[in-house]
Amino acid sequence: MKNNLIATAMMALCMLGACSEKPAAPSTPSPASTAAATNPATPADATYTVRGRIDGLPTPDGKSYLHIHHEDIPDFKGRDGKVTGMNEMSMDFLGIAPGVDLSQLKVGDPIEFTFEVRWKSDPRSLVTKIVKLPPDTKLRLSGEGK
Ligand SMILES: [Cu+2]
């Protein structure tokens, strides 16, 4: 009985985001994760369109991913559906939809991108669109002019 209570309390903590997320992907992408990226098993829980700057691009050896320093996402919803917001951060995006062309992008490019979030299936985040912004675009990112 006591153990049940502890387990319940720990589950509640997890739902509040107290647990750290599991690593998003194995170090080498497997065919299964590629399949998941192109054919998610569940509908998106939310979709966000955000501005940011390209911090890194995927390499064929799978050692680097699409890395974006994104602006604040004030309407970001947590696993429980409540709006928690997400501060600006530099973040790996492992899921990239087949229609997204990364070939014209380079590190440092300002972009506006759209990504879907799925809490119940992989990929956790799936980038579905990237639009390049003018090179002189001022982004609200730390270390850059407001
Ligand atoms: Cu983020």
Backbone and ligand atoms as CSV (ligand in chain L), in Angstrom:
chain,resi,resn,atom,element,x,y,z
A,1,MET,N,N,0.843,-1.207,0.000
A,1,MET,CA,C,0.000,0.000,0.000
A,1,MET,C,C,0.867,1.241,0.000
A,2,LYS,N,N,1.846,1.247,0.913
A,2,LYS,CA,C,2.735,2.397,0.974
A,2,LYS,C,C,3.520,2.545,-0.340
A,3,ASN,N,N,3.977,1.391,-0.869
A,3,ASN,CA,C,4.703,1.429,-2.136
A,3,ASN,C,C,3.836,1.984,-3.264
A,4,ASN,N,N,2.556,1.619,-3.243
A,4,ASN,CA,C,1.644,2.142,-4.267
A,4,ASN,C,C,1.558,3.657,-4.192
A,5,LEU,N,N,1.478,4.162,-2.970
A,5,LEU,CA,C,1.393,5.614,-2.803
A,5,LEU,C,C,2.631,6.296,-3.357
A,6,ILE,N,N,3.790,5.704,-3.047
A,6,ILE,CA,C,5.036,6.303,-3.531
A,6,ILE,C,C,5.067,6.281,-5.051
A,7,ALA,N,N,4.643,5.149,-5.630
A,7,ALA,CA,C,4.648,5.043,-7.099
A,7,ALA,C,C,3.720,6.083,-7.705
A,8,THR,N,N,2.550,6.266,-7.072
A,8,THR,CA,C,1.597,7.251,-7.595
A,8,THR,C,C,2.195,8.650,-7.523
A,9,ALA,N,N,2.841,8.951,-6.405
A,9,ALA,CA,C,3.440,10.275,-6.249
A,9,ALA,C,C,4.524,10.495,-7.297
A,10,MET,N,N,5.305,9.448,-7.563
A,10,MET,CA,C,6.371,9.603,-8.545
A,10,MET,C,C,5.802,9.783,-9.947
A,11,MET,N,N,4.693,9.090,-10.237
A,11,MET,CA,C,4.079,9.268,-11.548
A,11,MET,C,C,3.565,10.691,-11.704
A,12,ALA,N,N,3.001,11.241,-10.624
A,12,ALA,CA,C,2.501,12.614,-10.682
A,12,ALA,C,C,3.654,13.568,-10.966
A,13,LEU,N,N,4.781,13.335,-10.324
A,13,LEU,CA,C,5.952,14.175,-10.561
A,13,LEU,C,C,6.386,14.093,-12.019
A,14,CYS,N,N,6.365,12.864,-12.557
A,14,CYS,CA,C,6.754,12.707,-13.954
A,14,CYS,C,C,5.862,13.541,-14.854
A,15,MET,N,N,4.574,13.520,-14.568
A,15,MET,CA,C,3.642,14.236,-15.441
A,15,MET,C,C,3.849,15.735,-15.340
A,16,LEU,N,N,4.390,16.188,-14.230
A,16,LEU,CA,C,4.671,17.620,-14.088
A,16,LEU,C,C,6.017,17.975,-14.712
A,17,GLY,N,N,6.675,16.984,-15.263
A,17,GLY,CA,C,7.919,17.278,-15.956
A,17,GLY,C,C,9.128,17.220,-15.047
A,18,ALA,N,N,8.945,16.655,-13.836
A,18,ALA,CA,C,10.076,16.595,-12.912
A,18,ALA,C,C,11.114,15.570,-13.358
A,19,CYS,N,N,10.669,14.555,-14.078
A,19,CYS,CA,C,11.612,13.574,-14.606
A,19,CYS,C,C,12.273,14.138,-15.849
A,20,SER,N,N,13.524,13.850,-15.994
A,20,SER,CA,C,14.164,14.265,-17.235
A,20,SER,C,C,13.677,13.360,-18.353
A,21,GLU,N,N,13.588,13.917,-19.537
A,21,GLU,CA,C,13.166,13.123,-20.683
A,21,GLU,C,C,14.226,12.071,-20.992
A,22,LYS,N,N,13.785,10.994,-21.546
A,22,LYS,CA,C,14.736,10.000,-22.028
A,22,LYS,C,C,15.532,10.593,-23.187
A,23,PRO,N,N,16.751,10.133,-23.411
A,23,PRO,CA,C,17.473,10.600,-24.603
A,23,PRO,C,C,16.596,10.390,-25.827
A,24,ALA,N,N,16.593,11.375,-26.714
A,24,ALA,CA,C,15.621,11.372,-27.795
A,24,ALA,C,C,15.907,10.289,-28.831
A,25,ALA,N,N,17.152,9.871,-28.943
A,25,ALA,CA,C,17.452,8.920,-30.005
A,25,ALA,C,C,18.739,8.186,-29.703
A,26,PRO,N,N,18.885,6.993,-30.281
A,26,PRO,CA,C,20.171,6.305,-30.166
A,26,PRO,C,C,21.246,7.096,-30.902
A,27,SER,N,N,22.498,6.795,-30.609
A,27,SER,CA,C,23.565,7.598,-31.192
A,27,SER,C,C,23.637,7.420,-32.699
A,28,THR,N,N,23.254,6.243,-33.175
A,28,THR,CA,C,23.203,6.074,-34.624
A,28,THR,C,C,21.755,5.835,-35.031
A,29,PRO,N,N,21.238,6.645,-35.957
A,29,PRO,CA,C,19.837,6.476,-36.366
A,29,PRO,C,C,19.622,5.088,-36.957
A,30,SER,N,N,18.567,4.432,-36.529
A,30,SER,CA,C,18.260,3.103,-37.043
A,30,SER,C,C,17.171,3.226,-38.097
A,31,PRO,N,N,16.993,2.205,-38.922
A,31,PRO,CA,C,15.900,2.255,-39.909
A,31,PRO,C,C,14.559,2.513,-39.244
A,32,ALA,N,N,14.387,1.982,-38.022
A,32,ALA,CA,C,13.112,2.164,-37.327
A,32,ALA,C,C,12.853,3.638,-37.049
A,33,SER,N,N,13.901,4.376,-36.636
A,33,SER,CA,C,13.683,5.785,-36.321
A,33,SER,C,C,13.431,6.583,-37.586
A,34,THR,N,N,14.006,6.138,-38.699
A,34,THR,CA,C,13.724,6.804,-39.967
A,34,THR,C,C,12.262,6.599,-40.340
A,35,ALA,N,N,11.784,5.387,-40.154
A,35,ALA,CA,C,10.384,5.092,-40.453
A,35,ALA,C,C,9.476,5.937,-39.573
A,36,ALA,N,N,9.847,6.057,-38.295
A,36,ALA,CA,C,9.034,6.841,-37.378
A,36,ALA,C,C,8.993,8.307,-37.802
A,37,ALA,N,N,10.106,8.794,-38.352
A,37,ALA,CA,C,10.171,10.196,-38.737
A,37,ALA,C,C,9.254,10.489,-39.911
A,38,THR,N,N,9.064,9.494,-40.767
A,38,THR,CA,C,8.259,9.760,-41.953
A,38,THR,C,C,6.819,9.307,-41.778
A,39,ASN,N,N,6.566,8.498,-40.769
A,39,ASN,CA,C,5.222,7.961,-40.577
A,39,ASN,C,C,4.891,7.866,-39.095
A,40,PRO,N,N,4.652,9.041,-38.465
A,40,PRO,CA,C,4.387,9.023,-37.024
A,40,PRO,C,C,3.167,8.179,-36.693
A,41,ALA,N,N,3.225,7.501,-35.546
A,41,ALA,CA,C,2.176,6.555,-35.186
A,41,ALA,C,C,0.941,7.222,-34.600
A,42,THR,N,N,1.074,8.450,-34.129
A,42,THR,CA,C,-0.070,9.140,-33.532
A,42,THR,C,C,-0.174,10.539,-34.125
A,43,PRO,N,N,-1.384,11.128,-34.090
A,43,PRO,CA,C,-1.518,12.503,-34.579
A,43,PRO,C,C,-0.725,13.466,-33.702
A,44,ALA,N,N,-0.345,14.598,-34.261
A,44,ALA,CA,C,0.422,15.578,-33.498
A,44,ALA,C,C,-0.410,16.117,-32.339
A,45,ASP,N,N,0.222,16.275,-31.175
A,45,ASP,CA,C,-0.452,16.881,-30.030
A,45,ASP,C,C,-0.489,18.400,-30.170
A,46,ALA,N,N,0.493,18.957,-30.861
A,46,ALA,CA,C,0.540,20.409,-31.042
A,46,ALA,C,C,1.496,20.726,-32.180
A,47,THR,N,N,1.288,21.898,-32.770
A,47,THR,CA,C,2.151,22.379,-33.848
A,47,THR,C,C,2.555,23.815,-33.524
A,48,TYR,N,N,3.836,24.114,-33.694
A,48,TYR,CA,C,4.337,25.450,-33.389
A,48,TYR,C,C,5.107,25.991,-34.581
A,49,THR,N,N,4.956,27.288,-34.832
A,49,THR,CA,C,5.771,27.965,-35.828
A,49,THR,C,C,6.587,29.025,-35.106
A,50,VAL,N,N,7.892,28.917,-35.226
A,50,VAL,CA,C,8.823,29.669,-34.392
A,50,VAL,C,C,9.973,30.172,-35.266
A,51,ARG,N,N,10.586,31.279,-34.833
A,51,ARG,CA,C,11.791,31.734,-35.528
A,51,ARG,C,C,13.030,31.244,-34.785
A,52,GLY,N,N,14.113,31.152,-35.492
A,52,GLY,CA,C,15.350,30.717,-34.852
A,52,GLY,C,C,16.517,30.836,-35.809
A,53,ARG,N,N,17.647,30.315,-35.354
A,53,ARG,CA,C,18.848,30.354,-36.173
A,53,ARG,C,C,19.440,28.946,-36.270
A,54,ILE,N,N,19.880,28.582,-37.469
A,54,ILE,CA,C,20.482,27.262,-37.667
A,54,ILE,C,C,21.818,27.212,-36.915
A,55,ASP,N,N,21.906,26.278,-35.988
A,55,ASP,CA,C,23.132,26.091,-35.197
A,55,ASP,C,C,23.935,24.886,-35.689
A,56,GLY,N,N,23.278,24.001,-36.416
A,56,GLY,CA,C,23.965,22.818,-36.918
A,56,GLY,C,C,23.074,22.098,-37.913
A,57,LEU,N,N,23.697,21.358,-38.796
A,57,LEU,CA,C,22.939,20.614,-39.815
A,57,LEU,C,C,23.282,19.136,-39.712
A,58,PRO,N,N,22.346,18.269,-40.112
A,58,PRO,CA,C,22.602,16.833,-40.008
A,58,PRO,C,C,23.751,16.420,-40.927
A,59,THR,N,N,24.532,15.496,-40.459
A,59,THR,CA,C,25.603,14.954,-41.298
A,59,THR,C,C,25.232,13.521,-41.690
A,60,PRO,N,N,25.716,13.084,-42.854
A,60,PRO,CA,C,25.356,11.740,-43.333
A,60,PRO,C,C,25.755,10.633,-42.352
A,61,ASP,N,N,26.808,10.856,-41.562
A,61,ASP,CA,C,27.238,9.812,-40.616
A,61,ASP,C,C,26.347,9.760,-39.372
A,62,GLY,N,N,25.362,10.657,-39.289
A,62,GLY,CA,C,24.437,10.628,-38.165
A,62,GLY,C,C,25.017,11.169,-36.872
A,63,LYS,N,N,26.214,11.774,-36.935
A,63,LYS,CA,C,26.838,12.277,-35.700
A,63,LYS,C,C,26.327,13.664,-35.327
A,64,SER,N,N,25.712,14.343,-36.260
A,64,SER,CA,C,25.171,15.667,-35.983
A,64,SER,C,C,23.736,15.733,-36.496
A,65,TYR,N,N,22.909,16.502,-35.801
A,65,TYR,CA,C,21.505,16.626,-36.170
A,65,TYR,C,C,21.196,18.062,-36.558
A,66,LEU,N,N,19.981,18.245,-37.064
A,66,LEU,CA,C,19.504,19.611,-37.260
A,66,LEU,C,C,19.406,20.267,-35.886
A,67,HIS,N,N,20.136,21.359,-35.718
A,67,HIS,CA,C,20.230,22.013,-34.422
A,67,HIS,C,C,19.777,23.456,-34.612
A,68,ILE,N,N,18.763,23.875,-33.883
A,68,ILE,CA,C,18.211,25.221,-34.055
A,68,ILE,C,C,18.165,25.935,-32.709
A,69,HIS,N,N,18.685,27.166,-32.680
A,69,HIS,CA,C,18.495,28.044,-31.525
A,69,HIS,C,C,17.179,28.763,-31.761
A,70,HIS,N,N,16.143,28.345,-31.039
A,70,HIS,CA,C,14.813,28.919,-31.291
A,70,HIS,C,C,14.471,29.997,-30.279
A,71,GLU,N,N,13.589,30.904,-30.704
A,71,GLU,CA,C,13.102,31.956,-29.808
A,71,GLU,C,C,12.150,31.359,-28.774
A,72,ASP,N,N,11.752,32.179,-27.807
A,72,ASP,CA,C,10.750,31.753,-26.821
A,72,ASP,C,C,9.500,31.217,-27.528
A,73,ILE,N,N,8.915,30.182,-26.930
A,73,ILE,CA,C,7.639,29.650,-27.436
A,73,ILE,C,C,6.632,29.777,-26.293
A,74,PRO,N,N,5.998,30.960,-26.163
A,74,PRO,CA,C,5.153,31.207,-24.977
A,74,PRO,C,C,3.947,30.278,-24.890
A,75,ASP,N,N,3.472,29.749,-26.037
A,75,ASP,CA,C,2.267,28.909,-26.007
A,75,ASP,C,C,2.606,27.416,-25.996
A,76,PHE,N,N,3.871,27.074,-25.731
A,76,PHE,CA,C,4.249,25.661,-25.729
A,76,PHE,C,C,3.517,24.905,-24.625
A,77,LYS,N,N,2.929,23.764,-25.009
A,77,LYS,CA,C,2.174,22.959,-24.039
A,77,LYS,C,C,2.982,21.738,-23.622
A,78,GLY,N,N,2.959,21.453,-22.344
A,78,GLY,CA,C,3.643,20.281,-21.815
A,78,GLY,C,C,2.862,19.013,-22.096
A,79,ARG,N,N,3.404,17.915,-21.598
A,79,ARG,CA,C,2.807,16.598,-21.808
A,79,ARG,C,C,1.349,16.543,-21.351
A,80,ASP,N,N,1.018,17.274,-20.294
A,80,ASP,CA,C,-0.349,17.235,-19.761
A,80,ASP,C,C,-1.278,18.220,-20.470
A,81,GLY,N,N,-0.780,18.900,-21.508
A,81,GLY,CA,C,-1.633,19.808,-22.262
A,81,GLY,C,C,-1.673,21.223,-21.712
A,82,LYS,N,N,-1.048,21.431,-20.550
A,82,LYS,CA,C,-1.036,22.774,-19.958
A,82,LYS,C,C,0.067,23.618,-20.598
A,83,VAL,N,N,-0.228,24.894,-20.773
A,83,VAL,CA,C,0.751,25.802,-21.364
A,83,VAL,C,C,1.868,26.069,-20.350
A,84,THR,N,N,3.050,25.668,-20.693
A,84,THR,CA,C,4.191,25.899,-19.816
A,84,THR,C,C,5.148,26.910,-20.441
A,85,GLY,N,N,5.051,27.073,-21.749
A,85,GLY,CA,C,6.008,27.908,-22.460
A,85,GLY,C,C,7.345,27.196,-22.558
A,86,MET,N,N,8.124,27.603,-23.542
A,86,MET,CA,C,9.487,27.087,-23.642
A,86,MET,C,C,10.388,28.277,-23.914
A,87,ASN,N,N,11.377,28.426,-23.067
A,87,ASN,CA,C,12.321,29.526,-23.259
A,87,ASN,C,C,13.150,29.292,-24.511
A,88,GLU,N,N,13.748,30.352,-25.001
A,88,GLU,CA,C,14.672,30.192,-26.122
A,88,GLU,C,C,15.750,29.185,-25.735
A,89,MET,N,N,16.132,28.397,-26.673
A,89,MET,CA,C,17.172,27.407,-26.387
A,89,MET,C,C,17.724,26.865,-27.698
A,90,SER,N,N,18.863,26.282,-27.573
A,90,SER,CA,C,19.460,25.589,-28.697
A,90,SER,C,C,19.062,24.131,-28.582
A,91,MET,N,N,18.511,23.572,-29.623
A,91,MET,CA,C,17.791,22.303,-29.500
A,91,MET,C,C,18.016,21.448,-30.749
A,92,ASP,N,N,18.203,20.151,-30.539
A,92,ASP,CA,C,18.302,19.205,-31.652
A,92,ASP,C,C,16.907,18.830,-32.140
A,93,PHE,N,N,16.714,18.783,-33.421
A,93,PHE,CA,C,15.470,18.281,-33.997
A,93,PHE,C,C,15.804,17.044,-34.826
A,94,LEU,N,N,15.427,15.886,-34.312
A,94,LEU,CA,C,15.803,14.637,-34.974
A,94,LEU,C,C,14.847,14.256,-36.085
A,95,GLY,N,N,13.579,14.616,-35.917
A,95,GLY,CA,C,12.591,14.261,-36.926
A,95,GLY,C,C,12.464,15.363,-37.959
A,96,ILE,N,N,12.647,15.010,-39.200
A,96,ILE,CA,C,12.517,15.981,-40.284
A,96,ILE,C,C,11.620,15.359,-41.345
A,97,ALA,N,N,10.531,16.017,-41.657
A,97,ALA,CA,C,9.582,15.475,-42.629
A,97,ALA,C,C,10.236,15.408,-44.013
A,98,PRO,N,N,9.798,14.432,-44.836
A,98,PRO,CA,C,10.431,14.204,-46.138
A,98,PRO,C,C,10.431,15.443,-47.043
A,99,GLY,N,N,9.427,16.294,-46.938
A,99,GLY,CA,C,9.346,17.443,-47.833
A,99,GLY,C,C,10.256,18.608,-47.480
A,100,VAL,N,N,10.939,18.507,-46.326
A,100,VAL,CA,C,11.765,19.641,-45.888
A,100,VAL,C,C,13.145,19.561,-46.537
A,101,ASP,N,N,13.512,20.614,-47.260
A,101,ASP,CA,C,14.791,20.648,-47.979
A,101,ASP,C,C,15.820,21.419,-47.157
A,102,LEU,N,N,16.821,20.704,-46.685
A,102,LEU,CA,C,17.860,21.346,-45.875
A,102,LEU,C,C,19.051,21.788,-46.727
A,103,SER,N,N,19.023,21.453,-48.024
A,103,SER,CA,C,20.226,21.633,-48.844
A,103,SER,C,C,20.589,23.107,-49.045
A,104,GLN,N,N,19.607,24.003,-48.915
A,104,GLN,CA,C,19.897,25.425,-49.131
A,104,GLN,C,C,20.241,26.138,-47.826
A,105,LEU,N,N,20.302,25.399,-46.731
A,105,LEU,CA,C,20.525,26.034,-45.428
A,105,LEU,C,C,21.967,25.884,-44.985
A,106,LYS,N,N,22.441,26.911,-44.266
A,106,LYS,CA,C,23.766,26.786,-43.677
A,106,LYS,C,C,23.724,27.311,-42.245
A,107,VAL,N,N,24.725,26.942,-41.468
A,107,VAL,CA,C,24.804,27.367,-40.074
A,107,VAL,C,C,24.822,28.894,-40.029
A,108,GLY,N,N,23.992,29.459,-39.147
A,108,GLY,CA,C,23.907,30.909,-39.024
A,108,GLY,C,C,22.693,31.508,-39.702
A,109,ASP,N,N,22.034,30.746,-40.575
A,109,ASP,CA,C,20.863,31.278,-41.279
A,109,ASP,C,C,19.716,31.533,-40.297
A,110,PRO,N,N,19.074,32.725,-40.378
A,110,PRO,CA,C,17.836,32.923,-39.625
A,110,PRO,C,C,16.677,32.257,-40.374
A,111,ILE,N,N,15.811,31.605,-39.639
A,111,ILE,CA,C,14.716,30.846,-40.260
A,111,ILE,C,C,13.428,31.015,-39.477
A,112,GLU,N,N,12.332,30.685,-40.142
A,112,GLU,CA,C,11.086,30.425,-39.439
A,112,GLU,C,C,10.754,28.982,-39.740
A,113,PHE,N,N,10.454,28.219,-38.689
A,113,PHE,CA,C,10.195,26.800,-38.930
A,113,PHE,C,C,8.969,26.341,-38.159
A,114,THR,N,N,8.393,25.265,-38.672
A,114,THR,CA,C,7.201,24.692,-38.051
A,114,THR,C,C,7.540,23.283,-37.588
A,115,PHE,N,N,7.156,22.975,-36.360
A,115,PHE,CA,C,7.375,21.595,-35.904
A,115,PHE,C,C,6.175,21.082,-35.125
A,116,GLU,N,N,5.988,19.769,-35.235
A,116,GLU,CA,C,4.913,19.090,-34.530
A,116,GLU,C,C,5.504,18.376,-33.310
A,117,VAL,N,N,4.688,18.320,-32.258
A,117,VAL,CA,C,5.111,17.613,-31.042
A,117,VAL,C,C,4.191,16.428,-30.809
A,118,ARG,N,N,4.805,15.292,-30.511
A,118,ARG,CA,C,4.048,14.087,-30.150
A,118,ARG,C,C,4.594,13.565,-28.831
A,119,TRP,N,N,3.730,13.435,-27.859
A,119,TRP,CA,C,4.182,12.934,-26.556
A,119,TRP,C,C,4.090,11.423,-26.491
A,120,LYS,N,N,3.321,10.797,-27.390
A,120,LYS,CA,C,3.074,9.351,-27.253
A,120,LYS,C,C,3.770,8.518,-28.311
A,121,SER,N,N,4.463,9.149,-29.255
A,121,SER,CA,C,5.201,8.361,-30.240
A,121,SER,C,C,6.400,9.160,-30.734
A,122,ASP,N,N,7.298,8.464,-31.392
A,122,ASP,CA,C,8.472,9.118,-31.966
A,122,ASP,C,C,8.185,9.516,-33.402
A,123,PRO,N,N,8.829,10.533,-33.938
A,123,PRO,CA,C,9.735,11.384,-33.183
A,123,PRO,C,C,8.968,12.364,-32.281
A,124,ARG,N,N,9.561,12.682,-31.134
A,124,ARG,CA,C,8.929,13.620,-30.203
A,124,ARG,C,C,8.655,14.950,-30.889
A,125,SER,N,N,9.622,15.387,-31.697
A,125,SER,CA,C,9.402,16.610,-32.477
A,125,SER,C,C,9.705,16.322,-33.938
A,126,LEU,N,N,8.863,16.854,-34.813
A,126,LEU,CA,C,9.006,16.615,-36.251
A,126,LEU,C,C,8.938,17.962,-36.968
A,127,VAL,N,N,10.042,18.343,-37.607
A,127,VAL,CA,C,10.069,19.594,-38.355
A,127,VAL,C,C,9.370,19.357,-39.693
A,128,THR,N,N,8.349,20.170,-39.969
A,128,THR,CA,C,7.567,19.969,-41.190
A,128,THR,C,C,7.783,21.074,-42.212
A,129,LYS,N,N,8.414,22.180,-41.790
A,129,LYS,CA,C,8.602,23.293,-42.717
A,129,LYS,C,C,9.728,24.187,-42.217
A,130,ILE,N,N,10.572,24.632,-43.135
A,130,ILE,CA,C,11.599,25.623,-42.785
A,130,ILE,C,C,11.611,26.682,-43.883
A,131,VAL,N,N,11.489,27.941,-43.481
A,131,VAL,CA,C,11.553,29.056,-44.427
A,131,VAL,C,C,12.724,29.935,-44.023
A,132,LYS,N,N,13.598,30.217,-44.982
A,132,LYS,CA,C,14.727,31.105,-44.712
A,132,LYS,C,C,14.231,32.538,-44.570
A,133,LEU,N,N,14.751,33.250,-43.576
A,133,LEU,CA,C,14.411,34.666,-43.401
A,133,LEU,C,C,15.551,35.511,-43.975
A,134,PRO,N,N,15.290,36.808,-44.239
A,134,PRO,CA,C,16.375,37.668,-44.735
A,134,PRO,C,C,17.570,37.614,-43.788
A,135,PRO,N,N,18.786,37.656,-44.334
A,135,PRO,CA,C,19.994,37.483,-43.513
A,135,PRO,C,C,20.124,38.501,-42.388
A,136,ASP,N,N,19.521,39.707,-42.556
A,136,ASP,CA,C,19.659,40.740,-41.517
A,136,ASP,C,C,18.512,40.683,-40.502
A,137,THR,N,N,17.709,39.629,-40.512
A,137,THR,CA,C,16.607,39.498,-39.560
A,137,THR,C,C,17.127,39.532,-38.130
A,138,LYS,N,N,16.505,40.382,-37.314
A,138,LYS,CA,C,16.877,40.455,-35.889
A,138,LYS,C,C,16.031,39.452,-35.115
A,139,LEU,N,N,16.696,38.496,-34.497
A,139,LEU,CA,C,15.987,37.477,-33.721
A,139,LEU,C,C,16.083,37.805,-32.237
A,140,ARG,N,N,15.038,37.389,-31.505
A,140,ARG,CA,C,15.079,37.588,-30.048
A,140,ARG,C,C,15.745,36.382,-29.396
A,141,LEU,N,N,17.063,36.387,-29.484
A,141,LEU,CA,C,17.868,35.314,-28.910
A,141,LEU,C,C,18.933,35.941,-28.037
A,142,SER,N,N,19.285,35.264,-26.943
A,142,SER,CA,C,20.330,35.815,-26.086
A,142,SER,C,C,21.626,35.933,-26.879
A,143,GLY,N,N,22.320,37.010,-26.629
A,143,GLY,CA,C,23.574,37.219,-27.353
A,143,GLY,C,C,23.373,37.906,-28.694
A,144,GLU,N,N,22.104,38.240,-29.018
A,144,GLU,CA,C,21.856,38.946,-30.274
A,144,GLU,C,C,21.056,40.209,-29.981
A,145,GLY,N,N,21.145,41.201,-30.871
A,145,GLY,CA,C,20.424,42.463,-30.676
A,145,GLY,C,C,18.931,42.219,-30.623
A,146,LYS,N,N,18.238,42.985,-29.803
A,146,LYS,CA,C,16.790,42.834,-29.695
A,146,LYS,C,C,16.087,43.471,-30.887
L,1,CU,CU,CU,13.263,24.037,-27.164
